[in-house]
Amino acid sequence: MRRTLPSTQALACFDAAARHESYTRAADELALTQSAVSRQILSLESFLGVALFRRTRHGVALTPAGRSYARQIGPRLQALERDTLDAMAHQGHGGALSLAAVPTFATRWLIPRLPQFAARHPDIVVHIDTRTRPFLFADTGFDAALYAGTPEQVAQWPGTQAYLLLHEDVLPVCSPHLLEAATQRGRGRAHVGVSPQVLAELPLLQQSTRPYGWRQWFEAQGTSASRSLEGPRYELFSMLAVAAAHGLGVALMPPLLIEAELARGELVIACQQPLRGERGYYLLSPLQDRAPVLDTFLPWLQAQAAS
């Protein structure tokens, strides 16, 4: 079936003119004449049957329809350009993998390991963009997604195959100075850890997306903690890690997300009692039109998670 698509030249002219709201500046950007840009946009408006610009005393301005169309066209042209450059760069070898990923897991666990993948597979480029919620792969340019969720949430993501990478086990962590202060009150030895009873008396950092995390941890340890719901709240694990490292309190964190802070001694494990979280980290790929490069990336990713 023939596709209803305008010319890419007309779309490029429209995109530039929409960003600048000026035919003259669009022409300068594209190394064209102003009249050439005007002709391309007139052709596009004729093709669509919609006015995209209106004339003003100072030049042109987007119509409401033009503004809506520009918001949709701009990202698609960028993706088309990126995919074209990838194809030109690889000349039929290797390829590119476009990943949607939850930000903290990508930044703190995956990206530090990507140099190993690049050394082993220099012909494969991995692109990463942030996504925290399920989406339809058919509506995006993503080849796979790194997602944090419960098994029930993963099962509800339609048209996908899920691979469990890691469970989100959490441990109490804090600044070594906070633990030393507890030691000075005779409550334990710094860097070795303290009991759940001692932690119940220390400032607790809360994660706003998991408001009952500390209550669940203390219940699992059989410890009463009247202040388990108190303390400053942060949305992301990355925020919790920084707050804990600066001595604001004790945070419940997956150790896999704070490997660097633990290695540098900025954070220490305050109590060696983990809690198996309901969530896990998964790689999800579409059931149809699976990218061939996943056959290389997924086994490497699973090996990294297993180790």
Secondary structure as UniProt FT lines:
FT   HELIX           8..20
FT   HELIX           23..30
FT   HELIX           34..48
FT   STRAND          53..56
FT   TURN            57..58
FT   STRAND          59..62
FT   HELIX           64..90
FT   TURN            91..92
FT   STRAND          95..101
FT   HELIX           103..105
FT   HELIX           106..110
FT   HELIX           111..113
FT   HELIX           114..120
FT   TURN            122..123
FT   STRAND          124..130
FT   HELIX           137..139
FT   STRAND          144..149
FT   HELIX           151..155
FT   TURN            158..159
FT   STRAND          160..167
FT   STRAND          170..174
FT   HELIX           176..184
FT   TURN            185..186
FT   TURN            190..192
FT   HELIX           196..199
FT   TURN            200..201
FT   STRAND          206..207
FT   TURN            208..209
FT   TURN            211..212
FT   HELIX           213..220
FT   TURN            221..222
FT   TURN            226..229
FT   STRAND          233..234
FT   HELIX           237..245
FT   TURN            246..247
FT   STRAND          250..253
FT   HELIX           255..257
FT   HELIX           259..264
FT   STRAND          268..269
FT   STRAND          280..286
FT   TURN            292..293
FT   HELIX           294..306
//
